Amino acid sequence: MTMPRGTKHIHNGVTYRSGLEVRVAQQLEAAKVKFKYESEGLEYILPSRVYVPDFILTKSGVYIEAKGYLDRETQLKMLAVKAAHPDKTFVFLFSRDNPIRKGAKMKYSDWCVKYGFDYAIKEIKSEWLVKKL
């Protein structure tokens, strides 16, 4: 059953924005990886805004963006954030590898490859947990 948009997802006393984010937190906890959830804002230009990453892995320095839907606004935002912070590693965790838009052949994974983002589908990659990419 899909939860309505805006539904709060609470896990271990933390309110997450989606069930996918709860699953990421559970995976990180199971792997005994320390992380912060939406704890840091990074400025970027488009126009001047602040990006708050979903998860920051404190040991590896990886920033995880958990996405069920990769819309055009998020694509532009993440390209701008990556350009503004080339020293940081931003990765995507998708719930599914959907087409980038209705009727498109390009999928989320193709978009990530094209623009130099690492990604995973449903499960976080073990290499994200231990070292900076």
URTAMO-V44481 format. One record per run of one state. SS is the DSSP state (h for helix, s for strand, l for the rest). FROM is the first residue (numbers start at 1). TO is the last residue. If there is no record, write none. Layout:
# URTAMO-V44481
SS;FROM;TO / SS;FROM;TO
This chain:
# URTAMO-V44481
l;1;8 / s;9;11 / l;12;13 / s;14;16 / l;17;18 / h;19;30 / l;31;34 / s;35;37 / l;38;40 / s;41;44 / l;45;48 / s;49;52 / l;53;54 / s;55;57 / l;58;61 / s;62;67 / l;68;71 / h;72;84 / l;85;88 / s;89;94 / l;95;98 / s;99;99 / l;100;106 / s;107;107 / h;108;115 / l;116;117 / s;118;121 / l;122;125 / h;126;130 / l;131;133
